[in-house]
Structure formats: structure tokens, C-alpha cells
Amino acid sequence: MKVRMNPMAVAPEALKVMLEFSEKVAGLGLESRLMELVKIRASQLNGCAYCIHMHTRDARARGETEERIYLLDAWRESPLYTERERAALGWTEALTLVSQTHAPDADYAALKPHFTEEEIVKLTLLIGQINTWNRIAIGFRALHPVATRSEAA
């Protein structure tokens, strides 16, 4: 895979807007480990290797376990996630795959016992933010760091 361009080098002011938005979203008060789970899950759904690499590393740094990271793709079948996390992950899937799901009422209703309305807005902004980063990374073919690249790559 060949990098198409470095958007930060080409349009630094435009990317600065995105970076500032990301900083604001990070400071909205949702738990950091929950935010990383949401970012990883959306990135898995979108197939964004760059963001999966970044956010699994960040999740580990925030104390997330390897087991929960490995099982995130099958969170519905694992007892390792809290009801609050499950509600957030369901909403993440609903919004990331919005053209297929149309954000079902059931996924929205699942949030209500675990999140305030203000937190639902914050969570929704987080989901939108990571989906935008996924599209930037995938669109420009950003490569995640690796120790050594295989000859096939």
C-alpha cells in the first residue's frame, strides 16, 4: 500500500481544525477507557489499521487489558464489558454503519439508563470524530508504524 499524501503537510490549517476538535472532544468528560473502546470499535468497523494501531496502544496506556482489546470485535458475546460500555458500543456501531442501520431506536434507548442526555451528545460527537479520522487515514492511505515492513507490503 502506498501513502497517497500527508494531509498535515499539504493542508496544515485544515488538519489543525480537526486536531483542535479532537482535543475538545477528549476533554468533554467521558471516561478515557470508554473513549478508547469506542475509537477502536469504530476503527474496526471502518477497517482503519492506522487508527486501530493508535487507539489500541492508547487504550493499553490507559490501563485497558489485552483480553478486552482482543475481544472487542465480539463484545456482544463477551461478559467483559459493562452495561454502559455495551450501550456505547451499540451506539458506535449504529452510527458508524448509519447507512445500513439508520440509528435504530433500540440502540438509542439502550443508552438512556447509562448515559445522561448530555453524555449522549458527547458520545455522539466522539463517534463522529473517530469516523472522520478513519476516513482521513483510509482516504490518504496512512500507514501505521511498524518495526519492519514485509517485502509483500
QUIHUFEN-V881866 format. One record per pair of residues at least 12 apart in sequence whose ideal C-beta (glycine too) atoms are under 6 Angstrom apart, sorted by the first residue. I is the first residue (numbers start at 0). J is the second residue. If there is no record, write none. Layout:
BEGIN
I;J / I;J
END
This chain:
BEGIN
0;140 / 2;140 / 2;142 / 3;139 / 3;140 / 4;139 / 6;139 / 21;128 / 24;124 / 24;125 / 24;128 / 27;121 / 29;121 / 31;61 / 32;61 / 32;63 / 33;87 / 34;125 / 35;54 / 35;57 / 35;58 / 37;87 / 37;91 / 37;125 / 38;54 / 38;129 / 39;54 / 39;55 / 39;71 / 40;71 / 40;88 / 40;91 / 41;91 / 41;95 / 41;129 / 41;130 / 42;133 / 43;72 / 44;95 / 45;133 / 47;133 / 47;136 / 47;137 / 48;143 / 49;136 / 49;141 / 49;143 / 50;132 / 50;133 / 50;136 / 52;143 / 55;68 / 67;79 / 74;88 / 82;113 / 83;113 / 86;109 / 86;110 / 86;113 / 87;122 / 89;106 / 89;109 / 90;106 / 90;110 / 91;126 / 93;106 / 94;126 / 95;130
END
